[in-house]
Amino acid sequence: MSINELFAARLAFPVGGRVRGTVSAIPMGAGRSGLLVDLGQLPQGWVDVLHLPDDPTVWPAVGKTGLFEVLQHRPGQVRLFPLDAGMRGRRTRVSRWSGEEWAAITRRYPEGTHVLGTVTNVFPGNREYTVTFDDCWSAVEYEDNAPSVGWAGSFRVTRLLEWTHRILLAPAT
């Protein structure tokens, strides 16, 4: 995926967005790595094995349509979390926070809140970096120049994702 294709995928399928897709392939076989999802345009979606049922015999079949949350963009794919309960494992959790903990976090960091954060990792392949603040972290996408690990600055909470209990940040301007 070129940089332009990555940016086009981010516009078409923003992180935190909900998309409908159809299982198009299980390339390594059920129970092994995950499944591909046709989103109606490129790039394809990918659901990791860790989000799918433990029993591969109950994985969603090719042709099954469902609702997904966009987790991340990687070269050539949109990483997805299945929102339909029948498409994911019963113990599947993306978040480390319980419902009560998440409720407290959403009260502490409502959308629009400014936080001071530190860049802890930079991932040039998918043009994002992680930011830690207080006892939280968030992945932030970038287009131009990546900040350096250790850089500290102000960020704004842009979205709180209820299904996956994630906080989305953007650099404060």
C-alpha positions, 0 to 999 in steps of 0.5 A: 500500500502506498502512502496515498493508498494509506491516506485514502483508506483512512478517509474511507474507513476512519479508526473508530468507524463502524463498517459493514463487510462480508467475510471473503476468505479464511486464507490460512484455514479456520483457527489459524490467523484470521479472516479477510473481509470485503468492505466494498472497496480496497483495501480489504479488512482483516479480523485477527484470530484473537478476536474470533471464537476459540472454536474454529468450527464456529468461525463466521463462514465465507459470505457472512455479513457483519458489522465491524469497528475499524481498529487500525490501518496497516499496509494493504489492510484495514484491521477490524473488530467484529461487533456482531457477538456471533462473530467473536469469541465470548472472552474477546476483549480489546480493552484492559478496562472493566465497564466501571473503569471505562465509565470513570475514564470517560468522565475524566477524559470527555471529548475535547479534553486536552492531555499532556502525553509522551510519544513512546513508540513510532511505527513508520510502516503504518504511519502512527505512534503511541502516546502515553498519558496518565495511566492511559495510551492511544495510537495517533496517526500521522501524515507528515513527519513523525515525532521522536520517541520521548517527545512530550506535548499536548493532545486533544481527546477526539473520540471515546470508543464504547465497544473497544474502550479506546481513547482517540487522540490528535495533536492539540493545535 
